[in-house]
Each structure stands twice: as structure tokens, then as C-alpha cells.
């Protein structure tokens, strides 16, 4: 009887060890998947940032703030941040330069926390 209790104990120990290994494998798999998802998001974020369509009309919500002492709206600041990669192009455009380079536009950019470009 001692042998069968001993072998039962050994079998139980082996079973517990197998379950622990399986749990560790599952945990490792979950961690690996999470790391892969985070890596994909990090690598894709710069690609999404490059997909800006430059359109000065997107900044129409900023006109009141640029031409008066009114503070910029949250929509204006959001659009200005989205259009930030386009600002140098707007500064180089003779039709837009006077508006984009105006003191009012600089004030709006500063208020929105968007660094004014030096192109």
C-alpha cells in the first residue's frame, strides 16, 4: 500500500507540475501577444501621422482667433495640431503666407501649444 500511495503522490506531483507549466506557457503566450499588439500600435502611429491631408480650409475655425482678440476654440487647436505638418507649406505659399505668419496666427499657435515652424 505504501508503494501505491507513493506512486499516487508522485503522479499528483507530476500532474501539478504539468498544470503549472501549461499555465506559464499560457501566460507567456498572453504576454507575447500583448507585446506584439503594442509594437504594432507604436509602429503604425507614425504612419498615421504622415497621412495628413494639407488643406488650409481645415483651419477655418481659427479665423476669429487670428483676426481678433478672441481665444482659439478647442476645435481650432485640434485642427491646428492636425495641420502642423503642413504649416511650412502654407508659409511658402504666397497666398497664405500673410495669414499664417501674422501676429494673430502666432498667438493662436502659442495658445494652442503648437510650436511655430521655422522653415
C-alpha positions in Angstrom: 0.0 0.0 0.0 2.9 2.3 0.7 4.0 2.0 -2.9 0.7 2.9 -4.4 0.3 5.9 -2.1 3.9 6.9 -3.1 3.2 6.5 -6.7 -0.1 8.3 -6.4 1.7 11.2 -4.7 4.3 11.2 -7.5 1.6 11.2 -10.2 -0.1 14.0 -8.4 3.1 16.0 -8.2 3.8 15.4 -11.9 0.2 16.5 -12.8 0.6 19.7 -10.7 3.9 20.4 -12.4 2.4 19.9 -15.8 -0.5 22.2 -15.0 1.9 24.9 -13.7 4.0 24.6 -17.0 0.8 24.9 -19.0 -0.2 28.0 -17.1 3.2 29.5 -17.6 3.0 28.8 -21.3 -0.4 30.4 -21.5 0.8 33.4 -19.5 3.9 33.7 -21.7 1.7 33.5 -24.8 -0.6 36.2 -23.5 2.4 38.5 -22.7 3.9 37.8 -26.1 0.6 38.7 -27.8 0.2 41.9 -25.7 3.8 42.9 -26.7 3.1 42.3 -30.3 -0.1 44.4 -30.3 1.7 47.3 -28.5 4.6 47.1 -31.0 2.1 47.2 -33.9 0.4 50.3 -32.5 3.7 52.0 -31.9 5.0 51.4 -35.4 1.7 52.3 -37.0 1.3 55.6 -35.1 4.0 57.4 -37.2 2.5 56.1 -40.4 -0.9 57.5 -39.4 0.7 60.9 -38.6 2.1 61.1 -42.1 -1.4 60.7 -43.7 -2.4 64.3 -43.1 -4.2 66.0 -46.0 -3.0 69.6 -46.1 -6.0 71.9 -46.5 -5.9 75.4 -45.2 -9.7 75.3 -45.1 -9.3 72.9 -42.2 -8.1 75.9 -40.2 -11.3 78.0 -40.8 -12.3 77.5 -37.2 -9.2 79.6 -36.3 -10.1 82.7 -38.3 -11.9 84.5 -35.5 -9.0 83.9 -33.1 -6.4 85.0 -35.7 -8.2 88.2 -36.7 -9.4 89.3 -33.3 -8.5 89.0 -29.6 -10.9 86.0 -29.2 -9.2 82.9 -27.8 -8.9 79.9 -30.1 -11.6 77.2 -29.7 -10.7 73.7 -28.9 -11.7 72.8 -32.5 -9.2 75.4 -33.8 -6.4 73.9 -31.6 -7.2 70.4 -32.7 -7.2 71.3 -36.3 -4.0 73.3 -35.9 -2.3 70.3 -34.3 -3.6 68.1 -37.2 -2.3 70.5 -39.8 1.1 71.1 -38.1 3.0 69.1 -40.7 1.5 71.4 -43.4 2.4 74.8 -41.8 5.8 75.1 -43.7 3.9 74.6 -47.0 1.4 77.3 -46.0 4.2 79.7 -45.1 5.8 79.1 -48.5 2.6 79.8 -50.4 2.4 83.5 -51.3 -1.4 83.5 -51.0 -1.3 82.1 -47.4 1.9 83.5 -46.0 0.5 86.8 -44.8 -2.2 85.0 -42.7 -0.1 82.1 -41.4 2.8 84.4 -40.5 0.6 87.1 -38.9 1.0 88.0 -35.2 -2.6 86.7 -34.6 -1.7 83.3 -36.1 1.5 83.1 -33.9 -0.6 84.0 -30.9 -3.1 81.2 -31.7 -0.3 78.7 -32.3 1.3 79.6 -28.9 -2.1 79.4 -27.1 -2.8 76.0 -28.6 0.7 74.8 -27.7 1.7 74.3 -31.3 5.3 75.4 -31.9 5.6 77.9 -34.8 7.7 76.3 -37.5 11.0 77.6 -38.6 11.2 76.5 -42.3 
